[in-house]
Amino acid sequence: MLTLDPKDLEPRAFYSYLTGTVAPRPIAFVSSTDKHGNINLSPFSFFNIMGINPPILVFAPNNRGRDGSKKDTALNIAEVPEVVINMVDFAMVQQMSLASIEYPRGINEFIKAGFTPEPSILVTPPRVKESPAQFECKVLEVREIGTMNLYICQIIMAHFAEDIIGENGKIDQRKTNWVARMGADWYAHISEGAMFEVEKPNTKIGIGYDAIPESIRLSKILTGNHLGQLGNIEVLPDKTEVMAYRKTQTIKDIIEQSINGCAYLDNLLHDEARRLLEMNKVKEAWLVLLQSHNDFLGYNTR
Ligand SMILES: Cc1cc2nc3c(=O)[nH]c(=O)nc-3n(C[C@H](O)[C@H](O)[C@H](O)COP(=O)(O)O)c2cc1C
């Protein structure tokens, strides 16, 4: 492990370890206005959702590295405490990057980066028409710590493009193409091929990793992810189910293969369980694994 005490490094040097590891970060593309109505648009990846009731987003422009001055977004919010936080998808990423150039105050990055301003309903700053999700926010609070200005914003109106909404009226994650910021110049494109589902454990009480028999836990074939899936089952299959499963062709074939001396029974069972777990068939995986763990359950099926 590389162990670092932040005090021993220049803040910018430590920051590079943070952005490379606290990643990927969503990008708030923030439009704001000064008291004269001049518009500003800038991206910030120190950003996330923090509250549900009321819905809260937070983001944090830091003061400029070169002279410690506040960024235009921060100066604008001091005058007009409202923003629109526009989400960034792949189609917008290069123009969004262009908008991050530190143009002088008063320069409208909608124009410099080629985005279309769309009037908001409840706040003064305009929305970015090209963005598939736009949140009109009032800024509730600012917390200044060192060079950070952390804005706590309440969403008071939200807009979502029809083409990211599924049949149930909710956001269909497969229709989105968000981009996120990583370390250095790296970004992540969160498209369908990069996504996967993990069954929520909080609706049930899984048996837990520690309740998995040691010979499964120490498997050379099953990984930590597989064991996490196995520990998420509420109750192990009972003896009748395990015995019934023994009659399936898959298990018969596995047993025959092991009798013929081609491989250890456990390895064959673990291989099959891994295959099932990768299809998220957790109960079936247990039924396979328990063919070798009848003693653990007090079964006597032999
Ligand atoms: C994807 C991306 C994310 C960024 N995130 C931040 C951030 O979280 N905080 C920050 O201070 N600057 C961040 N920046 C740099 C600002 O966008 C940049 O300093 C911008 O010019 C500030 O604009 P303003 O002075 O008009 O507010 C980011 C830049 C990019 C391209």
The ligand as an ORCA input file, in Angstrom:
! r2SCAN-3c Opt
* xyz 0 1
  C     -15.461     17.823    -16.214
  C     -14.940     18.941    -15.390
  C     -15.156     18.975    -14.029
  C     -14.697     20.032    -13.250
  N     -14.936     20.019    -11.908
  C     -14.558     21.052    -11.142
  C     -14.866     21.078     -9.750
  O     -15.516     20.180     -9.212
  N     -14.464     22.158     -9.031
  C     -13.773     23.186     -9.597
  O     -13.436     24.133     -8.908
  N     -13.478     23.198    -10.921
  C     -13.865     22.162    -11.708
  N     -13.597     22.173    -13.041
  C     -12.954     23.360    -13.627
  C     -13.998     24.450    -13.852
  O     -15.012     24.007    -14.739
  C     -13.316     25.671    -14.461
  O     -12.435     26.220    -13.509
  C     -14.287     26.718    -14.950
  O     -13.616     27.614    -15.768
  C     -14.915     27.492    -13.832
  O     -15.775     28.390    -14.456
  P     -16.301     29.726    -13.818
  O     -15.124     30.560    -13.354
  O     -17.004     30.346    -14.989
  O     -17.242     29.383    -12.706
  C     -13.995     21.113    -13.854
  C     -13.747     21.073    -15.225
  C     -14.218     20.004    -15.992
  C     -13.953     19.983    -17.472
*
